[in-house]
């Protein structure tokens, strides 16, 4: 397939903000794609080359892209950088520069989707000395054959910022429409396979029946089951039918551990593969799991080696991102894994089994190493007084709160369910994305000083402003935030910058108000940053729907 065809698709998708139109454009396109090429087209339309759950990453930074462009256009790196700054988007800058370039390549080969995908796939495989040059050569080969418009999208794909506003929801609905299958069947298949390419292929070839047969697969992460919030123990107990399991709510990283005859893979709640970052989890799993294969889940908590108490999540999050110096980090922030669920055992799917049975199974197959690889502390109770004591004990040990779980319920991948609740002492907070910032004044002028908070608009998959925050941050915070946010700057206007929506912060506030000035229709009164949630991505941020529910709930309390 010609790459220009997929470029036409990108342009059409970029040209509309309407969700249904995007769905129709993508669905019409998918209908025409040959079945063996569907996985490639689907993943490219999501702006990715590798799914997040693969350890493989493209890993091309802007500076490599700048070097590549300079090489193929003969323009100096400084000039290229200037163009990028002017255009505010590397893709557009490449388009402009390729447009200006004199056509020296006489026999330009027309690019195919297969060729682009092949070269991009080769990038992570080059290693060792001269690897940067080899990566540049692979990119140059594509860009010299590319038309300006193709160059724009190749660049954006390489930098993993396609910006055509196609999220998971649109892809799900487009596959459903293209191959005439219900969206919820696609959704369920996706929650266990996490690969829309594979799902599109099966939908086309085998229809609903084929999708329904899809099962969990070792090494392929499942979307985690999510909890809802409750305000009181009584509320939780009542919904669970008067008796429930209560567990400490540990504050760490959710770890989904896949074990297959001694091979261990660890995924985060965002389904990123973090096996390399946590060698001790791999060791514990090998030592403690008595099974041929299984998928289990727990919370990995960073422990202070001196006091033995849980460390704030912020410390542990440094380990999630670390690609080097892993041994030192392991000493500084060792983790303790608290296991709480099992979804698969010895080739059998366990998600439909009741929680009490899953917990018993987990107890049976895990040989506990105390304070390293253990089961989440649990009581089963129908007595609010007993639970209240348990809750206080959990908080006194430095945990976040408690989880309340229905003993009879299944594991429901990817859903925020009414059979698992969380209870925490603090007031409701919002997870929002920083979408812009304003440079500070006076002493703080070298740092970004206030931040524009965005909530997700699920209809358009865009982020819309709900407030500005400048409080809750120390000088050190501002410096760190500035460093984190600088590479995300996409546009700069005197004092204000527009940012790629990536960084999620947990925000406390006094009240949610209706706002005629903000496009979102809401404004937060006295927002305050509680902490940076780098365990969450923009797709996990709260949306306008949740804000409107909280707004209504707040009205109810007044
Ligand atoms: P939140 O991130 O506030 O939505 O809370 C839900 C998270 O609590 C889950 O995603 C887990 O990572 C974490 N968690 C901690 N302890 C437990 C537990 N005992 N059972 C289930 N989830 C837990």
Boltz pocket constraint, residues with backbone or C-beta under 6 A from the ligand:
constraints:
  - pocket:
      binder: B
      contacts: [[A, 224], [A, 225], [A, 226], [A, 227], [A, 247], [A, 248], [A, 249], [A, 250], [A, 251], [A, 252], [A, 253], [A, 254], [A, 269], [A, 298], [A, 299], [A, 340], [A, 376], [A, 403], [A, 422]]
      max_distance: 6.0
